[in-house]
Amino acid sequence: MAWTALAKRLTRMARPGTEPDDRIRARYDRLRKVGRNLNDRLAQRLSKRSFDEGARKLGMLHGNVLVLDTEDELAILQDYCIYDVREGGRTSYERYLAENPPRPDSDEMAVLQAMKENVYSVFMIESAERGLGVQVRNLLSQEEFLLVDYGLSHTAEPRLVLAARVLFFDDLAYSTGATLPLGFVTPEDEAELVDGLTRGGSIEAEGFADPAPLIRQALRHGASSRIVYGEPEFNATGRRIRDFPAPGGMFVPRDSARLDRLALPAPRARSQSWREGKVLRNDPCPCGSGRKYRHCCRQNDLAET
């Protein structure tokens, strides 16, 4: 994907009160509806094996029991299984595209193509475009663009950091909905945060090749419990919100979401350690989940080997 050119185009597109904003909203509403319907079909096609593998990688599977701290974690698990868990070398959306190709000029094809080029990364909110979305900066690539999100446009505060999967289209970008608020970061701590994130060993140009270590760490830091849903009377700075058009939007109170440093373990170290005989079945898993190796990453390492 021509990331820089696309990001610059998205940055130029949206300004409140202009005619292009109305076109963006109409196209966003249409694509979002298609995407939700497609997402439901893809979720129904997930096998138990894929679901269990995704849950294990995210640290949600304890033995054979799925353990969730909040309802939001189910959406996070489903999103990860659809986009990152492979069966026969293909993800759920790749299998769907091969077996049920839509018309080339259809909205469904546009969504599926955006799914293929999805970017999971860490984004910082720079400013809000009320009623439309938020200007965000990808902390890994430093590119800025407009993320269309009606709820966040009214509730988001600058310097809130989000872990999110973003789909890019010709004229807009939006998240898949399984967004994790990591907290607020000061300019002084930003460099340290980026340094901790980039130690994971699975970084691509714009995001994470496999976001499981990041998601697992974020959940361990309580990210899913920081989200408040509904229509707040006041936002985090005390300003009253009078025209909140999207009840149920995400609201993150600033005083409850100070960002802790996230240092991600290197996924590749697991396989290397196992092959060299440094990790035994009952040892703590090197991924940092706190579980025994045989109940965590051993099956993946066996498969890789």
N, C-alpha and C positions, 0 to 999 in steps of 0.2 A: 504494500500500500504506500502511495506517495504521501507519507504522513505530513511532512512540512507544508506541502501545497494545500492539502485538505484542511489542515488546521488553520492556515491563514484565511482560506475561503470561509470557513465556519466563523472565524472571528469577525470578518467583514459583514457577514450576513445580517445578524439580528440587532436591531436597535428599537427600543420601545416606541410605539406610536407610528411606525412606518408601515407602508403597504406590504413589504416583504414579510413582516412579522405575521400578518394574517395568513399568508400562503404557508409559512412554516408551521403555524398552529394547525391548519387544516391537514397538511401532509403528515404532521406528527400524529394527530389523532387517528388518521386512517392507518398509518403504519403500526402504531401502537396496538390498535385493535387486532390487526392481522397477526402481529407478533404474539399477543396473548393467546389467541386461538391456536397458533402453531406451537407455542410453548406447551399448552395443555396436551396436544396430541403427542408431542415428543416425550413428555413426562409419562404418558400412558404406555409408551413403547419401551420404557426402561425395564430391563430385566432385574430380578432380585440380585443377581450377581453384580450388575453394575451399581445398583443402589448400595449394596453392602460395601463394595470397593470404595465408592465415594465417601461413605460414612466413616470407613476405617481411616482413610487418608486425612479426613478432617477431624479425627479424634472423637467422633460421635458414637462409634460402635464399641461398646464395652462387652467383650465376649461376643454373644449373639444378640445383645440387647441394644437398641437404639436409644441413646440418652440425649435429650435436648433441653437446654436451659430455658429457652424461650420459643414461642411459636415461630418467630422470624427465622430461626435456624433451619426449619424445614424448607423454607424457600431458598436459603443459601445452599443447602445440600442438593436440592433439586437442580438449581442452576449449575452447580459444579458437575453433577452427573451428566447433564445434557451437553455441556461444553468441553469437559476435560476427561471424562472416563471413556475409554475406548474398548470396543469389542470387535475382534477380528481386524484390528488396526484402524477402525473408523469410529467416530463419535456418533451420537444419536442423530444429530442434524445432518451429518454426512451420509449416513445410511438412508435417512428419509429422502434426501435430495437425489440419491442414486435410484431409489425405488419408486419415488413419486415426484418426478420432475414437473414443476408447474410451468405455465407459459413463460417464455423469456421476458415478456414485457409486463408481467403481473407484479403486484405488490408483494405477493408471497415469495416470488423469486428474489425481489430486492431484499427482503428480510433475510432469506436464507444466505444470500451472498454476503450480507453484512455480518451474519453469524460466522461465516467462514473467516472473516477478517476481524473478528472481535479482539478487543484489547482489554486485558485485565491489568490494572495498574493502580497507583496511589495518586489521587488528585487533590489539589488544594483549591478551595473556593477563593477567588479573588474579589468578585463582586456579584451582585444580583441584578438581573434584568426583570423587574417586577412583572408578573403575569406571563412570563415566557420561560426563563431558565436562569442559569448561573454561568458566569465566566469562570472556567477552571484552568488550572495548570497541572500538567502531568509532571510529577516530581522526578520521574526517571528520564524523560526526554526534554523537559522544560518547555514543551509546546503548550500554547494556550488556545482554547476554543470555547464555543458556547455549548453547554450541555442543556438540552431542553428538558425542563422538569418544572411543572406548574407549582407543585407544593414547595420545593426548595426555593423557588424564586421569591417566596414570601417569608420563609422561615430561616433560610441559611444565613450564617454570619461569616464574614471574611476570616480566612486562615483556618477554617474547619477542614480537616483532612479526611478524605473518604477512600476506602478501598472499594473499587467498583469495576464491573465489566461494562464496557461501552461499545455500542454498535454505531458504525459510521455509514452515513448515506451521502449522496451527492450534495445535499443542501442542509443537512442537520445531523445531530448526534444525540443519542439518549442512552441511558443505562438500562440494563436488563431488569432492574428492580431489586436485586439481591445485594443492596449496598450496605456496607459496614462503616459506620462513623468511627474513626480511630481517635478523634479528639482534636483539640486546638493546639497549634504549634506556634511558638514565637519565632521571629526571624533568627534569633541567636541559636535556637535548637534545630532549625531546619536542616542544616548541613549534617548534623549528627544523625538525624532521622534517616536522611537519604543514604548515608553511609551504612547504617544498620540494615536497611532494606536491600541494598545491592550486594550484601555478603551472601545472599542465598544461593548463588551459583546457577539459577535458572532464569536469568534476565535476558530478554530480547531487546530490540531497539526501543520499543515503546512500552513494554510491560513484561509480565511474568509468563514464561512458557508453561509453568504449572503453578497456579496460585495457592496450592494446598498449604505449604508452609506459612504463607502470609495469613491465610484465612484462619488456620489453626492458632497462630499466635494472637491474632486479633480477638478471636473468641475467648482465648485464655485470659486476655486483658479485659474482658467484659464488654466488648464492642456491641454485641446484640442487645444488651440490657440498657444501653444508653439512648435508645430510640424511644421517643414519645410520639404516639399517633393521636390525631385529633386536631381541633382548631384552637390553638392557644389564644388567650385574650391578649397576651403581651408576648413579644418575642424576647430573645435573650438579652437585648440591650434596654428593655423596658418600653419600647415603642409599641403602641397599640396597633394591632392588625385589624383593619376595618373591612378589607375586601379580599378575604382569603377564599379563593374560588375552588379549592380542592381539599375538602375535609378528608382527613386520613393521611395527609401529607406528613413527611418525616420532620420532626422537630427535635433538635439536640440542644439541651440547656448547656450554656457555656460553663457554668460553675460545676457541672457534674461530669465534664468530659475533658479533663486535662490529659494531654497525650503523653503516654509513657514511651520510652524508647523501645522500638521493636528491632531486635537483632535476630535475623532469620538464620536457621541452621542450613548448611549446604546439603541438599538432597543427595548429591553424588557421593558424599562421604559414606553413606550407608552401605551401598553396594561394595565399595572398595574395602571398607572395614570387614564386611562379611566374607569377601573372597580371601582376605588375608587372615581369617580366623580370629579377628580381634573382638568379635561380638558373639556371645553365646546365646542360646535360645531364651534363657531366663534372665539375661542381662537387661538393664534399662535400655529402651530403644534410643539409638543415637539421634533420632529426629527431635527429641526433646518433649515428646508427648507425655512422659511420665509413666507409660505402660511398659510391660515386658516386651522384648523384641519379638517373641513368637506371636504375640497378640497384636502386633502393630505392623511393622514394615517388612517382616521376614518373607512373607509371600511375594511381595513386589520384588525383593532382592533375588529370590529364587527364580522368578520369571525372567528378570533381566539377565541373570547368569546363564 
